[in-house]
Amino acid sequence: MCVAVALAMLVATVAQAATGFGTYAYRSHIGGVQNWRAHVKLMKKYGMNTFVIEYGQPEELRDQIDIAIEEGMLDPQFPVIAMANIGDVGFAKLVPDWEKVKAAELDPLPGHGQGHFAGRAYVAKLAQSMSKYPDQWPEIVAYNIDEPGRGKPMTSADKRVIGEITSRNNEQGVRCGTAVCYPNVKNMVPLLDIVCVSIIIGGDLHGCKQLIEASKKEFWVYDTQLSHAPCTPEMVRWSIGLWTWLVQPRVRLSWCWKDYLLKGCDMANPEPSPQLVAYGEGVKDYNYLTATQAQLDKYRAEFDWEGYPVKEWIAQGGTEKTVPPIDFEKLLPKRVQ
């Protein structure tokens, strides 16, 4: 099976109805992987089910994913972005026939070590093979250049590099995405598999979503300011809950996990900030709205147009009281007072 077909089948098997919630959660921010379980428990408690992580050794990737699986935090339908901080020396120790692997990449990209795309793909697969739960792993996605252009229009040469990074990852059977911000959103769509759009800067977000989905790419969003003051808990709850439900991205990410923690807390025993507590309430709002919409869609689809109340009324000769066949309290949305 060719890589392109395998990628297409992989995307097709992912359900598109729900949104994943997570943050950029770096081991270097929390005192290392030894503290990871306590943080994963907190992520789960407040509604997160994916993340963006980094690692330097396959054991670090394995442990971060395995711990999240053990704690029931990850939802395997949502990909995890994992960035490998490994150089030539590390790959030489991990990848069999490393010199041959390097030599196979005939035209290395500037700023990217020769053979490193193949090396990262190999190490990620190695980490999964070392896992206690290899069949429960989510898809591991590669990261492209973060926020390409940084708010400035990109040159044709810059865009070629973005597209080539995605292509080199695809050749290894790995999808590739990154965070993008205006004015470099729509021009990034052909160059990425996953387009994670900044919700702060704007630039026709609705049109961006339409173009991304019409191009059969995944539409994600990210924020950079919700995790800390002066953003209020009320704003966090509204944005994570109602805003996300209205916009319906595939994944909602925040920069970054450590800023959702109480300032000065012990990283071995992390405590939530008011913003993280509000984040959890927002996820509950999102889930309530999603479930209510699904109930209403099901009720409409199954509605018998020739049934209640006419059928019962006629059958009873118009003399008996009838009871609607629904539970109003469970089916209807909360009433706004």
Secondary structure, DSSP 8 states (H G I E B T S, - for coil): --HHHHHHHHHHTS--SS-EEEEE--GGGTTSGGGHHHHHHHHHHTT--EEEEEESSHHHHHHHHHHHHHTT---TTS-EEEEE---HHHHHHHSTTHHHHHHH-SS--TTS-TTHHHHHHHHHHHHHHT-S-GGG---EEEE-SSSTTTTS---HHHHHHHHHHHHHHHHTT--EEEEE-TTSSGGGGGG-SEEEEETTT-SSHHHHHHHHHHTT-EEEEEESSTTSTTS-HHHHHHIIIIIHHHH--SEEEES-GGGGB-TT--TTS--B-HHHHHHHHHHHHHHHHHHHHHHHHHHHHH--TTSTTHHHHHHTTT-S----SS-HHHHS-----
